[in-house]
Amino acid sequence: RWIPKGMDISYTAKATTDITCIAETDPEQWTGDNPDLHVRVKGLRTDGVVVIEGVIKLWVTEKPTS
């Protein structure tokens, strides 16, 4: 399960077109013992200009058994 903890976002340019959003992590982030996982995010205009970028902080753990 994952729980959002917060985010740091910067608005870097004006969004004047449709926006494509991309979220990225590194594979090794999912295999370690650290439950803190940072997801890099960015949004791009159709001309490739980044209009928003930042990090979403998640807490990722196994779901407890009932």
QUIVENVEN-V163096 format. One record per helix or strand of 2 or more residues. SS is the DSSP state (h for helix, s for strand). FROM is the first residue (numbers start at 1). TO is the last residue. If there is no record, write none. Layout:
# QUIVENVEN-V163096
ss=SS from=FROM to=TO
ss=SS from=FROM to=TO
This chain:
# QUIVENVEN-V163096
ss=s from=2 to=11
ss=s from=20 to=24
ss=h from=27 to=30
ss=s from=36 to=44
ss=s from=50 to=60
